Amino acid sequence: MNELNANRSIEEPIRAFRLEQFQDYLIFERGLSKRTLSAYQHDLENCIEFLARQGITDPSHVTPTVLRTWIFSLHEVGLAPSSIRRAQSAVRTFFRFLLAEGWLSIDPTERLESPRIGARLPEFLTKEETQRLLDAPNPQKSLYWRDRSILELLYASGVRVSELVGLLISGLDLDDSFITVFGKGGKERIVPVGVPALLTLKRYLRELRPKLDQTEGRGHVYLNARGRPLTRESVWKLVRDSGRRADINKSVSPHTLRHTFATHLLEGGADLAAVQELLGHVDISSTQIYTHVDREYLRQIHGKYHPRA
């Protein structure tokens, strides 16, 4: 009976902390593997249980002090330093998510010391892999122009999958090659779109979307075969399956294309602040991880072409 009550007591704070919404974000926005997702869930549930024991069942009541106490408790039970850093990183990502979605007004992890471990570079595609991915949809399939347009637009604009499925007809400026999307916290952003993505989008709008729209599309650009707005899950599956058809030996998700977009811009000489604006990052520190990717690229070029490398 006590165990049952304990389970019930932790279920409420887990719901209050919007853990399920965060898991959806990790799966469909970030494209994390099952193993990484499981680790995030374990660390977050551990933290939420600790907070519940302190009488904190609402994320807005969490303070830096109580989080430091939680981290200290992990040291006390003998958790490995690498595991503590991982747990702290998971909690930091979680609270940043709540803040970005407008469910928090202050990030309690902001003053926490950053995990002292090299940040894993975001996975991205080479230009050759990107082209194979874009060519993966089967032209003989009825939804070809929609699928090709989605892949082209994700790579051309760097938008998040949630921004893509929320894209409205009213947000298209095809004459000037811009789209208007709504990012985290409902923040509006205008993004330029290149010629290949624009051409496939126009083709989809002209030849396929009128056949799909059965008045249930509610003005959304991308629809499923039943005329309803596409879900994040559908786009995630499309990108993953396209990566497999393209024989790309990497885990490919919509977020991979976002990483690829940023990386290829920096490789081409784009300014970091401009990339920040295009990605819709509030803080430039979120964009700076791509400079590590760019430095690695420059190191490879130097090693390959410099006579005394």
C-alpha positions, 0 to 999 in steps of 0.5 A: 500500500505504501509503495502504491501511494509512493507511485501515486505521489510521484505521478502528479509531479511528473505530470506537473513538470510536463515530462511527456511533452519533453519526451515528445520534443526529444523524439520528434524535434531532437531525434534522440536514440532510445538509449539516450531518451531512456537516460534522460528519462531516468535522470529527470525522474530521479530529479523530480522524485528528489524535488517531490521529497523536498515538497516541490511539485511545481517546476516554477518553484525549483531554485538553483539552490535545491538543484545544487542540493540534488547534485550533491546528493548524487555525489553522496551516493557514489554516482560516477562523475560522468553520470552526474554530468549527464544528469545535470545536462539532462536537467538543464536541457529540460528546464530550457525546454520549459522556458522556451515553451513559455511554461517557466519565466526563469531558468533555475539551471542558468546559474548552475556550473556547466558540466565539465565534459566536451559537448558532443558535436551535433551530427550532420550530413555531408553535402553528398549525403544531403543530396542523396537524402533529397533524392530519396523520395520515389517519383512514382509515389503519389505523395512525391512532391510533398515529401520532396518539398519537406526535405528540401525545405528542412534543409534550405531553411533550418526550421524545426519540425514543429515550425514546419508542420505549423507552417501556414499558406498565409505564411508563404511569400513565394514572390520574395522567397520567404516563409514565416514560422512560429518558433519556441514560445510562439515567436515569429521568425521570417526565413529565406528559402532557396530556389530548389526548395521554392520550386519543389514547394510551388510544384507541391502547392500547384499539383498535389495539395489541391487534391489533398485539401478536404477543408480539414487542412485549416490553412496548413501547407503540408497535409497527409493523404486524408487532407489533415495537417501533418504531425511531427511524427509523420515528418520524423518518419519521412526523414528517417525512412528517406535516410535509410533509402539513401543508405546514409549510415547515420541516424537521420532526423529533422534535427539532423537537417537543422544541424546540417543547414547551420554547418553548411552555412558556416562552412561557406563563410556565413557569420555566426550572428546571421546563423543565430538569427536564421535558426531562431536561437535567443542566445548565441551560445546555442549557435556556438556549438556549430563553430566547433563543427566548423573548426573541425572542417577547417582542420580537415581542409588544412590537413588535406591541402597544406604542404606542411600540415 
